[in-house]
Amino acid sequence: MKIAVIALGKIGLPLAVQFASKGHEVVGVDISQAVVDLVNTGTEPFPGEAHLQEKLHEMVSAGNLRATTDYADAVPGADAVVLVVPLFVDSEANPDFGWMDSATDSLGRNLTAGTLVSYETTLPVGTTRTRWKPALEAASGLVEGRDFHVVFSPERVLTGRVFADLRKYPKLVGGLSASGAAKAVDFYHSVLDFDPRPDLERGNGVWDLGSAEASELAKLAETTYRDVNIGLANQFARFAATAGIDIYQVIAASNSQPYSHIHQPGIAVGGHCIPVYPRLYLWNDPDATVVRAARAANAEMPDYTVGLLEGAYGDLAGARVVVLGAAYRGGVKETAFSGVFDTVQAIEGRGGIALVHDPLYTDGELNKLGFNPYHLGEPVDAAVVQADHAQYRVLSPAQLPGLRVFIDGRRVSSPERWPGITYRVIGKA
């Protein structure tokens, strides 16, 4: 098959490489000439994705994969087009379809009959049918369901482990017609491999959910569940701390029963997914009080955690406080909706001097994010762990000279590592 992948980001590029590895002719489209040039030399444009560099080099060298900025080069005659264009959101995670609208228009103007179009970007329910179908028909002059087919098939992978996750989880599809869904099932079977999953009654593979709307909701539901679960864990943790209870023992005890799956509390919920997709769900269902309350509870956690610091340290006016971790998640160089922003704001709002350390970021990169960089070994009064980088698990007092209080927002350390220093963790008195 000839396959076009639109947007060669942290999900799109690994997908293009995966499709090419199955022997198909894959052309990736990206608006960045720099990204296109790197891909065409077999060089990954961003670090941190397991096995991407070697697989990319192999597929480009074999002639199975190339990149372009030109839709007219990639789309005409394609058997399938997969779009993973970012859906941007504002600070409240209200959707901004600008880039996806532009990509859809460019795709439509180059679309030819017989093509399967699959959207993988997470969307509010109904978007595929009510926005993308008419947009593609208007731009192409073709009729969906007769001349081409549109489906929604959400990406279900985490950056850093995309290739492993593609094998591990069922690929969900939902079409606007039964024939379109059948084509999507056949397509994804031809480009993906699946690990055995005897735990799944339906088995691992490609699952047709019956409609694009069901597939859209499945992605929103699985991520919203995580946000609600974490929100509940954070509520338990805040209460446990006031009652002198160790919430981590409670969670372990509760989860020893097979119907309980309580997540872990923490300083923040960040990234492109968990803090965003519940808002996309609320865009469809504004009366979802449980979802709204959980999102609010999680959004409060950075300020709550700095409150723990203030309670242990005292007045923060003039105190040098280092936030350990700019990234939203350990080992991932990404600050989308990271808790670092609200944590710094909460420190500065209490009169403290906020500094930021992250082993993945240079001083210049931290400056561009609006932060004052900190280097291990410099004097500091207090520290707050915001990202669970592996480096922070082995931190010692010698690396933070002058430290009086250590607030472990991710439970990466233990009191024993901080003799003579006040150690606090969320969920314990």
DRENNUDO-962271 format. One line per field, with one value per residue (C-alpha): residue number from 1; residue in three letters; x, y negated, z negated. Coordinates in Angstrom, 1 decimal. Layout:
i <- [NUM	...]
aa <- [ALA	...]
c1 <- [X	...]
c2 <- [Y	...]
c3 <- [Z	...]
END
This chain:
i <- [1	2	3	4	5	6	7	8	9	10	11	12	13	14	15	16	17	18	19	20	21	22	23	24	25	26	27	28	29	30	31	32	33	34	35	36	37	38	39	40	41	42	43	44	45	46	47	48	49	50	51	52	53	54	55	56	57	58	59	60	61	62	63	64	65	66	67	68	69	70	71	72	73	74	75	76	77	78	79	80	81	82	83	84	85	86	87	88	89	90	91	92	93	94	95	96	97	98	99	100	101	102	103	104	105	106	107	108	109	110	111	112	113	114	115	116	117	118	119	120	121	122	123	124	125	126	127	128	129	130	131	132	133	134	135	136	137	138	139	140	141	142	143	144	145	146	147	148	149	150	151	152	153	154	155	156	157	158	159	160	161	162	163	164	165	166	167	168	169	170	171	172	173	174	175	176	177	178	179	180	181	182	183	184	185	186	187	188	189	190	191	192	193	194	195	196	197	198	199	200	201	202	203	204	205	206	207	208	209	210	211	212	213	214	215	216	217	218	219	220	221	222	223	224	225	226	227	228	229	230	231	232	233	234	235	236	237	238	239	240	241	242	243	244	245	246	247	248	249	250	251	252	253	254	255	256	257	258	259	260	261	262	263	264	265	266	267	268	269	270	271	272	273	274	275	276	277	278	279	280	281	282	283	284	285	286	287	288	289	290	291	292	293	294	295	296	297	298	299	300	301	302	303	304	305	306	307	308	309	310	311	312	313	314	315	316	317	318	319	320	321	322	323	324	325	326	327	328	329	330	331	332	333	334	335	336	337	338	339	340	341	342	343	344	345	346	347	348	349	350	351	352	353	354	355	356	357	358	359	360	361	362	363	364	365	366	367	368	369	370	371	372	373	374	375	376	377	378	379	380	381	382	383	384	385	386	387	388	389	390	391	392	393	394	395	396	397	398	399	400	401	402	403	404	405	406	407	408	409	410	411	412	413	414	415	416	417	418	419	420	421	422	423	424	425	426	427	428	429]
aa <- [MET	LYS	ILE	ALA	VAL	ILE	ALA	LEU	GLY	LYS	ILE	GLY	LEU	PRO	LEU	ALA	VAL	GLN	PHE	ALA	SER	LYS	GLY	HIS	GLU	VAL	VAL	GLY	VAL	ASP	ILE	SER	GLN	ALA	VAL	VAL	ASP	LEU	VAL	ASN	THR	GLY	THR	GLU	PRO	PHE	PRO	GLY	GLU	ALA	HIS	LEU	GLN	GLU	LYS	LEU	HIS	GLU	MET	VAL	SER	ALA	GLY	ASN	LEU	ARG	ALA	THR	THR	ASP	TYR	ALA	ASP	ALA	VAL	PRO	GLY	ALA	ASP	ALA	VAL	VAL	LEU	VAL	VAL	PRO	LEU	PHE	VAL	ASP	SER	GLU	ALA	ASN	PRO	ASP	PHE	GLY	TRP	MET	ASP	SER	ALA	THR	ASP	SER	LEU	GLY	ARG	ASN	LEU	THR	ALA	GLY	THR	LEU	VAL	SER	TYR	GLU	THR	THR	LEU	PRO	VAL	GLY	THR	THR	ARG	THR	ARG	TRP	LYS	PRO	ALA	LEU	GLU	ALA	ALA	SER	GLY	LEU	VAL	GLU	GLY	ARG	ASP	PHE	HIS	VAL	VAL	PHE	SER	PRO	GLU	ARG	VAL	LEU	THR	GLY	ARG	VAL	PHE	ALA	ASP	LEU	ARG	LYS	TYR	PRO	LYS	LEU	VAL	GLY	GLY	LEU	SER	ALA	SER	GLY	ALA	ALA	LYS	ALA	VAL	ASP	PHE	TYR	HIS	SER	VAL	LEU	ASP	PHE	ASP	PRO	ARG	PRO	ASP	LEU	GLU	ARG	GLY	ASN	GLY	VAL	TRP	ASP	LEU	GLY	SER	ALA	GLU	ALA	SER	GLU	LEU	ALA	LYS	LEU	ALA	GLU	THR	THR	TYR	ARG	ASP	VAL	ASN	ILE	GLY	LEU	ALA	ASN	GLN	PHE	ALA	ARG	PHE	ALA	ALA	THR	ALA	GLY	ILE	ASP	ILE	TYR	GLN	VAL	ILE	ALA	ALA	SER	ASN	SER	GLN	PRO	TYR	SER	HIS	ILE	HIS	GLN	PRO	GLY	ILE	ALA	VAL	GLY	GLY	HIS	CYS	ILE	PRO	VAL	TYR	PRO	ARG	LEU	TYR	LEU	TRP	ASN	ASP	PRO	ASP	ALA	THR	VAL	VAL	ARG	ALA	ALA	ARG	ALA	ALA	ASN	ALA	GLU	MET	PRO	ASP	TYR	THR	VAL	GLY	LEU	LEU	GLU	GLY	ALA	TYR	GLY	ASP	LEU	ALA	GLY	ALA	ARG	VAL	VAL	VAL	LEU	GLY	ALA	ALA	TYR	ARG	GLY	GLY	VAL	LYS	GLU	THR	ALA	PHE	SER	GLY	VAL	PHE	ASP	THR	VAL	GLN	ALA	ILE	GLU	GLY	ARG	GLY	GLY	ILE	ALA	LEU	VAL	HIS	ASP	PRO	LEU	TYR	THR	ASP	GLY	GLU	LEU	ASN	LYS	LEU	GLY	PHE	ASN	PRO	TYR	HIS	LEU	GLY	GLU	PRO	VAL	ASP	ALA	ALA	VAL	VAL	GLN	ALA	ASP	HIS	ALA	GLN	TYR	ARG	VAL	LEU	SER	PRO	ALA	GLN	LEU	PRO	GLY	LEU	ARG	VAL	PHE	ILE	ASP	GLY	ARG	ARG	VAL	SER	SER	PRO	GLU	ARG	TRP	PRO	GLY	ILE	THR	TYR	ARG	VAL	ILE	GLY	LYS	ALA]
c1 <- [0.0	0.8	0.3	0.5	1.0	0.1	2.2	5.5	5.5	6.1	3.3	3.1	6.7	6.8	3.5	5.1	8.1	5.9	3.8	7.0	8.4	5.5	6.7	4.4	5.4	5.0	5.2	5.1	3.9	5.0	4.8	8.4	11.1	13.6	11.7	11.3	15.0	16.0	13.6	14.9	18.5	17.2	17.8	15.2	14.1	13.4	15.1	13.7	11.6	12.8	14.1	13.0	16.5	17.5	14.1	13.9	17.4	16.6	13.3	14.7	17.7	15.5	13.4	10.2	9.8	10.4	9.0	7.7	6.0	3.8	0.4	0.2	3.3	2.0	-1.8	-3.0	-3.3	-2.8	-4.6	-4.7	-4.0	-3.5	-3.7	-2.1	-2.1	-2.1	-5.4	-4.4	-6.3	-6.4	-5.6	-9.0	-8.4	-11.1	-10.3	-8.8	-9.2	-7.0	-4.2	-6.5	-8.8	-5.9	-4.5	-8.0	-8.4	-5.0	-5.8	-9.2	-7.8	-5.5	-7.7	-8.4	-11.1	-10.5	-8.6	-9.3	-8.8	-8.2	-8.0	-6.0	-5.9	-8.1	-11.3	-14.6	-17.4	-19.0	-16.1	-15.3	-18.8	-19.9	-16.6	-14.1	-16.5	-18.2	-14.8	-13.2	-16.2	-16.2	-12.5	-12.4	-15.7	-15.9	-18.6	-17.7	-19.0	-18.9	-15.7	-13.6	-14.1	-13.4	-12.8	-11.7	-9.0	-7.4	-3.8	-3.3	0.4	2.8	5.8	9.0	7.4	5.2	6.4	5.8	2.4	1.3	1.7	0.3	-3.1	-6.1	-6.4	-9.8	-11.6	-15.0	-16.3	-19.0	-20.2	-19.8	-17.8	-15.4	-15.0	-14.2	-11.5	-10.0	-9.9	-8.1	-5.7	-4.6	-4.2	-1.8	0.4	0.4	1.5	-0.2	1.1	-1.1	-3.5	-5.2	-6.6	-8.9	-12.1	-12.1	-8.4	-5.8	-6.0	-8.2	-11.6	-14.5	-16.5	-19.4	-19.3	-16.8	-18.6	-18.0	-14.4	-14.1	-15.7	-13.6	-10.4	-12.0	-13.4	-10.1	-8.1	-10.9	-11.1	-7.5	-8.0	-11.0	-9.1	-6.1	-8.4	-10.0	-6.5	-5.5	-8.6	-7.9	-4.3	-5.2	-7.6	-5.1	-2.5	-4.9	-5.8	-2.3	-2.8	-0.3	-2.3	0.1	-0.5	-4.2	-4.0	-1.9	-4.4	-7.4	-5.9	-5.3	-9.0	-9.5	-12.3	-10.2	-7.7	-6.9	-4.1	-1.3	-1.6	0.9	1.7	0.3	-1.3	0.4	0.9	-1.1	-3.6	-4.9	-5.4	-6.8	-9.1	-11.5	-12.0	-12.8	-15.3	-16.8	-17.1	-19.6	-21.1	-20.9	-23.1	-20.6	-20.1	-17.8	-15.4	-15.4	-14.8	-11.9	-10.2	-10.6	-9.1	-6.1	-5.6	-5.3	-2.5	0.5	-0.7	-1.6	1.9	3.5	1.2	2.8	6.2	5.0	3.6	7.0	9.3	7.4	7.2	8.6	9.4	12.9	13.4	15.3	13.1	14.1	11.4	12.9	11.6	10.2	8.9	5.4	6.6	9.9	12.2	10.1	11.3	7.9	6.3	2.7	0.4	3.3	2.8	6.0	4.2	1.6	4.2	6.5	3.6	2.5	6.1	6.4	2.9	4.1	7.2	9.6	12.4	11.5	14.3	13.9	16.2	15.7	18.4	16.7	16.8	19.6	19.7	18.7	15.7	14.6	15.0	12.8	10.1	10.4	12.3	15.4	17.7	19.2	22.3	22.8	25.4	24.2	22.8	19.0	16.6	13.9	13.1	9.9	9.9	7.6	8.8	9.8	13.1	15.3	18.1	15.9	15.6	19.3	19.5	21.4	21.7	25.2	23.7	21.3	23.5	21.6	18.4	15.9	12.8	12.3	8.8	8.5	5.6	6.2	7.2	10.6	12.6	12.3	12.9	16.1	17.8	17.4	18.8	18.3	16.1	12.3	10.9	7.2	5.3	1.8	-0.6	1.4	1.4]
c2 <- [0.0	-3.6	-5.3	-9.0	-10.1	-13.7	-15.3	-13.7	-14.5	-12.2	-10.0	-10.4	-9.7	-6.4	-5.4	-6.2	-4.0	-1.2	-1.2	-1.2	1.7	3.8	3.3	0.4	-2.7	-5.5	-9.3	-11.6	-15.1	-17.9	-21.7	-21.9	-21.7	-21.1	-18.0	-16.8	-17.2	-15.3	-12.4	-12.1	-11.7	-9.0	-11.2	-11.4	-15.0	-14.6	-12.4	-10.0	-7.5	-4.0	-2.3	-5.2	-6.2	-2.7	-1.9	-5.3	-4.9	-1.4	-2.4	-5.5	-3.5	-0.8	-3.3	-2.5	-5.9	-9.5	-12.9	-16.0	-19.3	-18.9	-17.3	-17.0	-14.7	-12.5	-12.2	-11.6	-7.8	-6.9	-3.8	-5.2	-8.6	-8.8	-12.2	-12.8	-16.6	-18.3	-19.6	-22.7	-23.8	-27.0	-27.2	-25.7	-23.0	-24.3	-22.9	-25.1	-23.2	-25.6	-23.3	-20.3	-22.4	-23.5	-20.0	-18.6	-21.2	-20.5	-16.8	-17.3	-19.3	-16.5	-13.5	-10.9	-8.3	-5.0	-6.4	-5.5	-8.5	-7.8	-10.5	-9.5	-12.8	-12.7	-14.6	-15.6	-13.2	-13.9	-15.7	-13.1	-13.0	-16.6	-18.4	-16.3	-14.5	-17.7	-19.5	-16.7	-16.5	-20.2	-20.4	-17.3	-17.2	-13.5	-11.8	-10.0	-6.5	-6.2	-7.7	-7.5	-6.5	-8.3	-6.6	-7.6	-5.4	-7.0	-6.7	-4.9	-5.1	-7.0	-8.9	-7.0	-3.6	-4.0	-0.8	1.4	-0.2	0.3	4.1	4.1	2.5	3.2	0.8	-0.8	-1.9	-3.5	-4.3	-6.5	-3.4	0.4	0.6	-2.2	-0.4	2.9	1.2	-0.3	3.1	4.5	1.6	1.7	5.4	4.9	2.3	3.5	6.5	7.5	9.2	12.0	10.8	13.8	11.4	9.8	11.7	10.2	10.9	8.4	6.9	4.4	3.7	2.2	0.2	-0.3	-4.0	-6.9	-8.4	-5.3	-5.3	-9.0	-8.4	-5.4	-7.5	-10.3	-7.7	-5.9	-9.1	-10.8	-7.7	-8.2	-11.9	-11.1	-8.3	-10.5	-13.2	-10.7	-9.6	-13.2	-13.8	-10.7	-11.8	-15.3	-13.8	-11.1	-13.8	-15.6	-12.3	-11.0	-8.2	-6.9	-6.9	-4.7	-1.8	-2.4	-2.4	0.8	2.4	1.3	2.5	6.0	6.5	7.0	4.5	1.5	-0.2	-3.4	-5.4	-7.3	-10.9	-13.6	-17.2	-17.5	-15.9	-17.1	-16.2	-16.4	-13.8	-13.4	-17.1	-17.9	-15.1	-15.4	-19.0	-17.7	-15.4	-18.3	-20.2	-17.5	-16.9	-20.1	-18.6	-15.9	-17.0	-14.1	-14.9	-18.6	-18.1	-15.7	-18.1	-20.9	-18.8	-17.9	-21.5	-22.5	-20.1	-22.3	-25.1	-22.5	-21.1	-24.5	-24.9	-21.8	-23.5	-26.7	-24.7	-22.9	-25.8	-28.9	-32.2	-31.7	-35.4	-35.5	-31.7	-30.1	-27.2	-24.8	-23.0	-19.7	-18.9	-21.1	-18.1	-16.9	-13.3	-11.7	-10.9	-12.8	-16.2	-17.9	-20.6	-20.5	-21.4	-20.5	-21.2	-23.2	-26.4	-26.4	-25.3	-28.2	-30.6	-29.3	-29.8	-33.3	-34.1	-33.4	-35.6	-32.8	-32.9	-30.0	-28.2	-25.2	-22.2	-19.6	-17.3	-17.2	-21.0	-23.4	-26.8	-28.5	-26.2	-26.9	-30.6	-30.4	-28.8	-31.7	-30.0	-30.8	-27.8	-26.0	-23.8	-21.0	-22.1	-25.7	-26.9	-26.5	-26.7	-24.2	-21.8	-20.5	-17.4	-18.0	-15.4	-11.8	-11.8	-8.9	-11.3	-12.6	-9.1	-9.3	-12.9	-13.6	-16.6	-17.3	-18.2	-20.7	-22.6	-24.6	-22.6	-22.8	-21.3	-18.6	-18.3	-15.0	-15.7	-12.4	-10.0	-9.4	-9.5	-8.7	-10.4	-8.3	-10.0	-13.4	-13.3	-16.6	-17.9	-18.1	-15.6	-15.7	-13.7	-14.1	-11.8	-11.4	-13.6]
c3 <- [0.0	0.3	-3.0	-4.0	-7.6	-8.3	-11.1	-12.0	-15.7	-18.7	-17.7	-13.9	-13.1	-15.1	-13.3	-9.9	-10.8	-12.0	-8.8	-6.7	-8.7	-7.3	-3.8	-2.8	-0.9	-3.5	-2.9	-5.9	-5.7	-8.1	-8.0	-9.3	-6.6	-9.3	-10.5	-6.9	-6.2	-9.3	-8.6	-5.0	-6.3	-8.7	-11.8	-14.5	-15.1	-18.8	-21.4	-23.9	-21.8	-22.3	-19.1	-16.9	-15.7	-14.5	-13.0	-11.2	-9.7	-8.6	-6.9	-5.2	-3.9	-2.6	-0.6	-2.5	-4.1	-3.1	-4.2	-2.5	-3.2	-0.1	-0.4	3.4	3.2	0.5	0.7	4.3	5.0	1.3	0.1	-3.4	-5.1	-8.8	-10.5	-13.9	-13.7	-17.1	-18.5	-20.4	-23.5	-25.6	-29.3	-30.1	-27.5	-25.2	-21.7	-19.0	-15.7	-13.7	-12.7	-12.2	-10.0	-7.9	-7.5	-6.7	-4.0	-2.5	-2.6	-1.0	1.9	2.8	1.9	4.6	4.8	3.0	0.0	-3.6	-5.9	-9.6	-12.3	-15.3	-17.2	-20.3	-19.6	-21.2	-20.4	-17.1	-15.5	-12.9	-11.5	-11.9	-11.1	-9.2	-6.9	-5.5	-5.3	-3.3	-1.0	-0.4	0.4	2.5	4.3	3.4	1.4	-1.9	-2.0	1.8	3.1	-0.2	-3.8	-7.1	-10.4	-13.9	-15.5	-18.6	-19.4	-22.7	-23.3	-25.5	-24.2	-25.0	-24.4	-21.3	-19.5	-22.6	-23.2	-19.6	-20.2	-23.7	-23.3	-21.0	-18.1	-18.3	-15.2	-14.5	-11.0	-9.6	-7.7	-8.1	-4.9	-6.1	-9.4	-7.6	-5.5	-8.6	-10.4	-7.3	-7.1	-10.8	-10.7	-7.8	-9.5	-13.2	-15.2	-18.5	-21.6	-22.9	-25.6	-27.2	-29.8	-27.1	-26.4	-22.9	-22.3	-21.2	-17.7	-15.9	-17.5	-15.6	-18.1	-15.7	-15.1	-15.1	-18.1	-20.2	-19.2	-20.1	-23.5	-24.3	-24.2	-26.2	-28.7	-29.4	-30.0	-32.0	-34.2	-35.1	-35.9	-38.1	-39.8	-40.5	-41.8	-44.2	-45.3	-45.9	-48.0	-50.1	-50.5	-51.7	-54.3	-55.4	-56.1	-58.5	-60.3	-60.8	-58.3	-55.7	-52.5	-50.7	-53.1	-52.7	-48.9	-48.9	-51.3	-49.3	-46.0	-47.4	-46.7	-42.9	-42.5	-43.8	-41.5	-43.3	-41.6	-43.4	-44.6	-43.5	-43.0	-39.5	-36.6	-33.4	-29.7	-26.6	-27.7	-31.2	-32.1	-28.6	-27.5	-30.5	-29.3	-25.8	-27.4	-29.4	-26.1	-25.1	-28.5	-30.6	-33.3	-34.2	-37.8	-38.8	-35.9	-36.7	-40.4	-39.8	-37.3	-39.8	-42.6	-40.5	-39.4	-43.1	-43.9	-43.1	-45.4	-48.1	-47.9	-48.2	-51.2	-52.7	-52.2	-53.9	-56.8	-57.3	-56.5	-57.7	-55.9	-52.4	-51.8	-50.4	-50.6	-47.7	-46.7	-43.9	-41.9	-40.9	-37.4	-34.6	-32.6	-33.3	-33.6	-34.6	-31.6	-29.1	-27.8	-27.6	-29.6	-28.3	-31.2	-33.6	-37.2	-37.2	-36.1	-38.9	-41.5	-40.6	-40.7	-44.1	-45.5	-44.1	-45.3	-48.8	-48.4	-47.7	-45.1	-42.7	-40.9	-38.5	-37.9	-35.2	-33.9	-30.5	-30.0	-29.4	-31.2	-27.9	-27.5	-31.1	-30.6	-27.5	-29.7	-32.0	-34.8	-36.8	-36.4	-39.4	-39.4	-42.0	-44.5	-44.8	-48.1	-48.5	-51.4	-50.3	-47.5	-45.9	-43.7	-40.7	-38.2	-39.0	-37.1	-38.0	-39.1	-41.9	-43.4	-44.4	-45.5	-48.7	-51.1	-49.8	-46.4	-47.9	-50.4	-53.1	-52.5	-55.4	-53.9	-51.2	-49.8	-47.9	-45.5	-43.6	-46.4	-44.8	-48.0	-51.7	-55.1	-55.7	-52.8	-54.5	-58.0	-59.9	-57.1	-57.3	-54.8	-53.7	-51.2	-50.0	-51.9	-55.1	-58.2]
END
